[in-house]
């Protein structure tokens, strides 16, 4: 990611267009201090949110060591009712026993991952759903931003609803992802998907053999050079796929550095077809740590929905068939968004064509949670990733919280950190 872009993203999130009448006192969240705060959601065996828990019901472990809690409170803000209530917002199974904390100002970032969004049905549904959500669910006093590819629309966040709506209309798909998809699956020698391209680039023999036999069936005259052409194409496309994935993660990394300067909860809605992370897992972990230290969480929506047979955005695409039989069905393209979401305490929504309904689920989840704060016993701020685990001492309950953070000195928290390659 270019250095100038890294800093411009950080600066962009600091510029707020907010009428003076809507200014609010600072909420109770603390950013840039030595207290690490974790948003925690607890569910029963039926997936219903559990209220009524107390400080004594929780335990926080950092790198194997228990951490005493410094702060504890509960946020419960159902927001305006639009449509049906999500299932996860059902009647609690434990009677309320803790006073809810004040509703802090929320920050909403709608990130259109243009490196991995193909023009067509999924992209169009996503843009329309975000527009409807901002119009119907965006709250006075909250701030939001539209991130399109590597640029913040209007280069700032705003609490003006109409400005956000106009920003969504400015989001335009890139031709690169469409061209890469066409070349990948339609031009000889054809490959099944991005995952196969990565495996061919890694010279995995079984995948090279499958793709070569497919190429021979498509064009028998070219069979003598099929394997060489398959390897060449896999290597070139594999490099392009990795560059696109690293560019997306670099953008999120820069965004996290800017969000660290802002108080209150920060929700990043990540809209993407998905991206692969083979061979760049260390980069992903570094970005996840930055997001966690900034107090943000990612909710990822797979905009492909139920349309997984090829790319629904490519008109009349001929589906690649494999003469060697079916390969193991594993959607590696969802790996990147899934890790961003789960490891930051958010969630991944897939197999859902109704993106408006997905956003409603996110809104319900983002507005109800416990906040646990602790001062790490390890005061060595070495910039390394520290794993954290939240446990509930009651049986039969499931916890969702972020998996760790980068141990950055508070003075460095708002300075963009290079992601590890």
C-alpha positions as CSV (number, residue, x, y, z in Angstrom):
1,X,0.0,0.0,0.0
2,X,1.5,3.4,-1.0
3,X,2.7,5.4,2.0
4,X,0.8,8.6,1.0
5,X,-2.4,6.6,0.8
6,X,-1.7,5.0,4.2
7,X,-1.6,8.5,5.8
8,X,-4.4,10.0,3.8
9,X,-6.8,7.3,5.0
10,X,-5.8,8.0,8.6
11,X,-6.4,11.7,8.2
12,X,-9.7,11.2,6.5
13,X,-11.4,9.6,9.4
14,X,-10.4,12.5,11.7
15,X,-12.3,15.1,9.7
16,X,-15.9,15.1,10.9
17,X,-18.7,17.1,9.2
18,X,-21.0,17.4,12.2
19,X,-23.5,20.3,13.0
20,X,-22.6,22.0,16.3
21,X,-26.1,21.2,17.7
22,X,-25.4,17.5,17.5
23,X,-22.1,17.5,19.4
24,X,-22.2,15.1,22.3
25,X,-20.0,14.8,25.5
26,X,-17.3,12.1,25.2
27,X,-18.7,8.6,25.9
28,X,-17.4,6.3,28.5
29,X,-15.1,4.4,26.1
30,X,-11.4,5.1,26.4
31,X,-9.1,5.0,23.4
32,X,-5.4,5.6,23.4
33,X,-5.0,4.5,27.1
34,X,-3.5,1.5,28.6
35,X,-6.9,0.0,29.4
36,X,-7.9,-2.6,26.8
37,X,-11.7,-2.7,26.3
38,X,-13.5,-5.6,24.7
39,X,-17.1,-5.8,23.4
40,X,-18.5,-9.1,24.4
41,X,-21.7,-10.9,23.3
42,X,-23.0,-13.9,25.1
43,X,-25.6,-16.4,23.7
44,X,-27.5,-19.4,25.0
45,X,-27.6,-22.7,23.3
46,X,-30.5,-21.5,21.1
47,X,-28.5,-18.4,19.9
48,X,-30.4,-15.9,22.0
49,X,-28.6,-13.0,23.6
50,X,-28.1,-13.4,27.4
51,X,-28.5,-10.4,29.6
52,X,-28.2,-10.2,33.4
53,X,-24.6,-11.2,33.7
54,X,-22.3,-9.5,36.2
55,X,-18.6,-8.8,36.4
56,X,-18.1,-11.9,38.4
57,X,-19.5,-14.1,35.5
58,X,-16.6,-13.2,33.2
59,X,-13.0,-14.1,33.0
60,X,-10.4,-12.6,30.6
61,X,-7.2,-14.4,29.7
62,X,-4.3,-12.8,27.9
63,X,-1.6,-15.1,26.6
64,X,-2.5,-17.6,29.3
65,X,-2.7,-15.1,32.3
66,X,-5.9,-14.1,33.9
67,X,-6.5,-10.3,33.9
68,X,-8.5,-8.4,36.6
69,X,-11.3,-6.4,35.2
70,X,-11.0,-2.6,35.6
71,X,-14.3,-1.6,34.0
72,X,-17.6,-3.4,33.3
73,X,-20.9,-2.3,31.9
74,X,-23.7,-3.3,29.6
75,X,-24.9,-1.5,26.5
76,X,-28.5,-2.1,25.3
77,X,-29.8,0.1,22.6
78,X,-32.4,-1.5,20.3
79,X,-32.6,1.5,18.0
80,X,-35.5,2.4,15.8
81,X,-37.7,-0.6,14.8
82,X,-37.6,-1.3,11.1
83,X,-39.0,-4.6,9.7
84,X,-38.9,-7.8,11.7
85,X,-36.8,-8.3,14.8
86,X,-33.7,-10.5,14.3
87,X,-33.8,-13.9,16.0
88,X,-30.7,-13.0,18.0
89,X,-32.6,-10.1,19.6
90,X,-35.1,-12.5,21.3
91,X,-36.3,-12.3,24.9
92,X,-33.2,-12.8,27.2
93,X,-33.0,-16.1,29.1
94,X,-31.5,-14.5,32.2
95,X,-33.4,-11.6,34.0
96,X,-31.6,-8.2,33.7
97,X,-29.5,-7.6,36.8
98,X,-27.0,-5.0,35.6
99,X,-27.8,-1.4,34.7
100,X,-27.2,-0.5,31.1
101,X,-24.5,2.0,30.3
102,X,-25.1,5.2,28.3
103,X,-25.3,4.8,24.6
104,X,-22.1,6.2,23.2
105,X,-21.9,7.8,19.8
106,X,-21.3,5.1,17.1
107,X,-19.1,5.2,14.1
108,X,-20.3,3.3,11.0
109,X,-17.9,2.6,8.1
110,X,-19.4,1.0,5.0
111,X,-16.4,-0.5,3.2
112,X,-17.0,-1.4,-0.5
113,X,-14.1,-3.7,-1.2
114,X,-13.8,-2.7,-4.9
115,X,-10.7,-5.0,-5.3
116,X,-13.1,-7.9,-4.9
117,X,-16.5,-6.7,-6.0
118,X,-17.7,-7.7,-9.4
119,X,-20.3,-5.5,-11.2
120,X,-23.7,-7.1,-11.2
121,X,-26.3,-8.5,-8.9
122,X,-24.4,-8.7,-5.6
123,X,-22.8,-5.3,-6.0
124,X,-26.1,-3.7,-6.9
125,X,-27.9,-5.3,-4.0
126,X,-25.2,-4.2,-1.6
127,X,-25.2,-0.5,-2.7
128,X,-29.0,-0.3,-2.5
129,X,-29.1,-2.0,0.9
130,X,-26.6,0.4,2.4
131,X,-28.5,3.3,1.0
132,X,-31.7,2.1,2.6
133,X,-30.0,1.4,5.9
134,X,-28.5,4.9,6.1
135,X,-31.8,6.5,5.3
136,X,-33.8,4.4,7.8
137,X,-31.4,3.4,10.6
138,X,-28.7,6.0,10.9
139,X,-29.0,7.8,14.2
140,X,-28.7,11.5,14.9
141,X,-25.3,12.0,16.7
142,X,-23.7,9.0,15.0
143,X,-21.0,9.5,12.4
144,X,-20.4,7.4,9.3
145,X,-18.2,7.1,6.2
146,X,-18.2,5.4,2.8
147,X,-15.0,3.7,1.9
148,X,-14.8,2.8,-1.7
149,X,-11.7,0.8,-2.6
150,X,-8.8,2.8,-1.1
151,X,-10.6,6.1,-0.8
152,X,-12.9,7.7,1.7
153,X,-15.7,9.4,-0.2
154,X,-15.4,13.1,0.4
155,X,-12.3,12.4,2.4
156,X,-14.1,12.6,5.7
157,X,-16.6,11.1,8.1
158,X,-19.9,12.9,8.6
159,X,-23.0,12.8,10.7
160,X,-25.1,14.4,7.9
161,X,-27.3,11.6,6.6
162,X,-27.8,13.2,3.1
163,X,-24.0,13.5,2.6
164,X,-23.7,9.7,3.3
165,X,-26.5,8.9,0.9
166,X,-24.8,11.0,-1.8
167,X,-21.6,9.3,-1.0
168,X,-23.1,5.8,-1.6
169,X,-24.2,7.0,-5.1
170,X,-20.5,7.9,-5.9
171,X,-19.3,4.3,-5.4
172,X,-18.5,2.8,-8.8
173,X,-17.2,-0.7,-9.4
174,X,-13.7,-1.3,-10.9
175,X,-13.2,-3.1,-14.1
176,X,-10.1,-4.9,-12.8
177,X,-12.0,-7.5,-10.8
178,X,-14.3,-8.2,-13.7
179,X,-11.5,-8.6,-16.1
180,X,-9.6,-10.9,-13.8
181,X,-12.6,-13.1,-13.4
182,X,-13.2,-13.3,-17.2
183,X,-9.5,-14.1,-17.8
184,X,-9.4,-16.7,-15.0
185,X,-12.4,-18.8,-16.1
186,X,-13.0,-18.1,-19.8
187,X,-9.6,-17.6,-21.5
188,X,-7.6,-20.7,-22.3
189,X,-6.2,-22.4,-20.2
190,X,-9.3,-22.0,-18.0
191,X,-9.0,-22.3,-14.2
192,X,-11.8,-23.2,-11.8
193,X,-11.4,-20.2,-9.4
194,X,-8.9,-18.0,-7.5
195,X,-8.1,-20.8,-5.1
196,X,-7.0,-23.1,-7.9
197,X,-4.9,-20.3,-9.4
198,X,-3.1,-19.9,-6.0
199,X,-2.5,-23.6,-5.8
200,X,-1.1,-23.7,-9.3
201,X,1.1,-20.8,-8.5
202,X,2.4,-22.8,-5.5
203,X,3.1,-25.7,-7.9
204,X,0.8,-28.1,-6.2
205,X,1.0,-31.1,-8.5
206,X,-2.6,-32.3,-8.3
207,X,-4.0,-28.9,-9.2
208,X,-1.5,-28.4,-12.1
209,X,-2.5,-31.8,-13.4
210,X,-6.2,-31.1,-13.2
211,X,-5.9,-27.8,-15.0
212,X,-3.6,-29.2,-17.7
213,X,-6.0,-32.0,-18.5
214,X,-8.8,-29.5,-18.7
215,X,-6.8,-27.4,-21.1
216,X,-6.1,-30.4,-23.3
217,X,-9.8,-31.2,-23.6
218,X,-10.5,-27.6,-24.5
219,X,-7.9,-27.5,-27.2
220,X,-6.2,-30.7,-28.2
221,X,-3.8,-29.0,-30.6
222,X,-2.3,-27.0,-27.7
223,X,-2.0,-30.0,-25.4
224,X,1.9,-30.2,-25.8
225,X,2.2,-26.8,-24.1
226,X,-0.8,-27.0,-21.8
227,X,1.1,-27.6,-18.6
228,X,3.6,-24.8,-19.2
229,X,0.8,-22.4,-20.0
230,X,-1.2,-23.5,-17.0
231,X,1.8,-22.8,-14.7
232,X,2.5,-19.5,-16.4
233,X,-1.1,-18.3,-16.0
234,X,-1.4,-19.6,-12.4
235,X,1.8,-17.8,-11.4
236,X,0.7,-14.5,-13.0
237,X,-2.8,-14.5,-11.7
238,X,-1.7,-15.7,-8.3
239,X,0.5,-12.6,-8.0
240,X,-2.4,-10.4,-9.0
241,X,-4.7,-12.0,-6.5
242,X,-2.3,-11.6,-3.7
243,X,-1.7,-7.9,-4.7
244,X,-5.4,-7.3,-4.5
245,X,-5.7,-9.0,-1.2
246,X,-2.8,-7.1,0.3
247,X,-4.2,-3.8,-1.1
248,X,-7.5,-4.5,0.7
249,X,-5.8,-5.3,4.0
250,X,-3.6,-2.3,3.7
251,X,-6.6,-0.1,3.4
252,X,-8.2,-1.6,6.5
253,X,-4.9,-1.2,8.3
254,X,-4.8,2.5,7.5
255,X,-8.5,2.8,8.5
256,X,-7.8,1.2,11.9
257,X,-5.0,3.7,12.6
258,X,-7.5,6.6,12.1
259,X,-10.3,4.9,14.0
260,X,-8.0,4.6,17.0
261,X,-8.2,8.4,17.4
262,X,-11.9,8.3,17.9
263,X,-13.9,7.4,21.0
264,X,-16.9,5.1,21.1
265,X,-17.7,1.8,19.3
266,X,-16.7,1.5,15.6
267,X,-18.5,-0.8,13.3
268,X,-16.9,-1.6,9.9
269,X,-19.4,-3.2,7.4
270,X,-17.2,-5.0,4.9
271,X,-19.0,-5.7,1.6
272,X,-17.1,-8.1,-0.7
273,X,-17.1,-11.1,-2.9
274,X,-14.3,-12.4,-0.7
275,X,-10.6,-12.8,-1.0
276,X,-8.0,-15.6,-0.4
277,X,-5.3,-15.4,2.2
278,X,-3.1,-18.4,1.4
279,X,0.5,-17.4,2.0
280,X,-0.3,-14.0,3.5
281,X,-1.8,-15.1,6.8
282,X,0.8,-13.1,8.8
283,X,-0.4,-10.0,7.0
284,X,-4.0,-10.7,7.9
285,X,-3.1,-11.3,11.6
286,X,-1.3,-8.0,11.7
287,X,-4.3,-6.2,10.4
288,X,-6.7,-8.0,12.7
289,X,-4.5,-6.8,15.6
290,X,-4.6,-3.2,14.5
291,X,-8.4,-3.3,14.3
292,X,-8.7,-4.8,17.7
293,X,-6.4,-2.2,19.3
294,X,-8.5,0.6,17.7
295,X,-11.6,-0.8,19.4
296,X,-13.3,-1.5,16.1
297,X,-15.0,-4.7,14.8
298,X,-15.7,-5.9,11.3
299,X,-19.0,-7.4,10.1
300,X,-18.4,-9.0,6.7
301,X,-21.2,-9.6,4.2
302,X,-20.5,-12.0,1.3
303,X,-22.5,-10.1,-1.4
304,X,-22.5,-13.2,-3.7
305,X,-25.3,-14.5,-1.5
306,X,-26.5,-17.8,-2.8
307,X,-25.0,-17.3,-6.2
308,X,-21.8,-19.4,-6.0
309,X,-21.9,-21.1,-9.4
310,X,-19.2,-19.0,-11.2
311,X,-19.5,-15.2,-10.8
312,X,-23.0,-14.0,-11.1
313,X,-21.8,-10.6,-12.2
314,X,-20.2,-12.0,-15.4
315,X,-22.8,-12.2,-18.1
316,X,-23.1,-15.6,-19.8
317,X,-20.0,-17.0,-18.1
318,X,-19.4,-20.5,-19.2
319,X,-19.0,-22.6,-16.0
320,X,-15.6,-24.4,-15.9
321,X,-16.1,-28.2,-15.7
322,X,-13.5,-30.6,-14.3
323,X,-13.1,-33.9,-16.1
324,X,-11.1,-35.4,-13.2
325,X,-14.2,-35.3,-11.0
326,X,-15.3,-32.9,-8.3
327,X,-12.8,-31.3,-6.0
328,X,-13.4,-30.8,-2.3
329,X,-15.9,-28.1,-1.9
330,X,-14.3,-25.4,0.3
331,X,-14.9,-21.8,-0.3
332,X,-11.4,-20.4,0.3
333,X,-12.5,-17.0,-1.1
334,X,-14.5,-16.5,2.1
335,X,-11.4,-17.0,4.3
336,X,-10.3,-13.4,4.4
337,X,-13.6,-11.7,5.3
338,X,-14.3,-14.5,7.8
339,X,-11.1,-14.0,9.7
340,X,-11.5,-10.2,9.7
341,X,-15.0,-10.6,11.2
342,X,-14.6,-13.5,13.7
343,X,-11.2,-12.4,15.0
344,X,-12.3,-8.8,15.6
345,X,-15.5,-9.8,17.5
346,X,-17.9,-9.2,14.6
347,X,-19.6,-11.9,12.4
348,X,-19.6,-13.1,8.9
349,X,-22.9,-13.2,7.0
350,X,-23.0,-15.5,3.9
351,X,-25.6,-17.3,1.8
352,X,-27.9,-14.3,2.1
353,X,-29.3,-12.5,-1.0
354,X,-31.3,-10.0,1.2
355,X,-28.4,-7.7,2.2
356,X,-30.9,-5.3,3.8
357,X,-31.8,-8.1,6.2
358,X,-28.1,-8.8,6.8
359,X,-27.6,-5.1,7.8
360,X,-30.6,-5.3,10.2
361,X,-28.9,-8.3,11.9
362,X,-25.7,-6.3,12.1
363,X,-27.5,-3.3,13.6
364,X,-29.1,-5.5,16.3
365,X,-25.8,-7.2,17.1
366,X,-23.8,-3.9,17.2
367,X,-26.2,-2.3,19.7
368,X,-26.2,-4.9,22.5
369,X,-23.1,-6.0,24.3
370,X,-21.1,-6.1,27.5
371,X,-17.9,-4.0,27.8
372,X,-15.0,-5.5,29.8
373,X,-11.9,-3.4,30.4
374,X,-8.6,-4.5,31.8
375,X,-5.1,-3.1,32.2
376,X,-2.7,-5.7,30.8
377,X,-0.4,-7.1,33.4
378,X,2.3,-7.3,30.7
379,X,3.2,-3.6,30.3
380,X,5.9,-4.2,27.6
381,X,4.4,-2.5,24.6
382,X,6.4,-4.4,22.0
383,X,4.0,-4.1,19.1
384,X,3.3,-7.9,19.0
385,X,0.0,-9.6,18.7
386,X,-1.4,-10.7,22.0
387,X,-4.1,-13.4,22.1
388,X,-7.0,-12.8,24.5
389,X,-9.8,-15.1,25.5
390,X,-13.1,-14.2,27.2
391,X,-14.9,-16.9,29.2
392,X,-18.2,-17.0,31.0
393,X,-18.4,-19.1,34.2
394,X,-22.0,-20.2,33.6
395,X,-22.5,-23.5,31.8
396,X,-24.1,-23.7,28.3
397,X,-23.3,-20.2,27.2
398,X,-21.3,-19.2,24.1
399,X,-19.1,-16.1,24.0
400,X,-18.2,-13.9,21.0
401,X,-15.4,-11.4,21.3
402,X,-12.3,-10.4,19.5
403,X,-9.3,-12.7,19.7
404,X,-6.5,-10.3,20.4
405,X,-4.8,-6.9,19.8
406,X,-1.5,-5.4,19.0
407,X,0.5,-4.3,22.1
408,X,1.2,-0.8,20.9
409,X,2.3,2.0,23.3
410,X,-0.6,4.5,23.6
411,X,1.6,7.2,22.0
412,X,1.9,5.0,18.9
413,X,-1.7,3.9,18.6
414,X,-2.7,6.7,16.3
415,X,0.4,6.4,14.1
416,X,-0.1,4.1,11.1
417,X,1.9,0.9,11.6
418,X,3.2,-1.0,8.6
419,X,1.5,-4.4,8.2
420,X,3.7,-7.5,8.3
421,X,4.3,-9.4,5.1
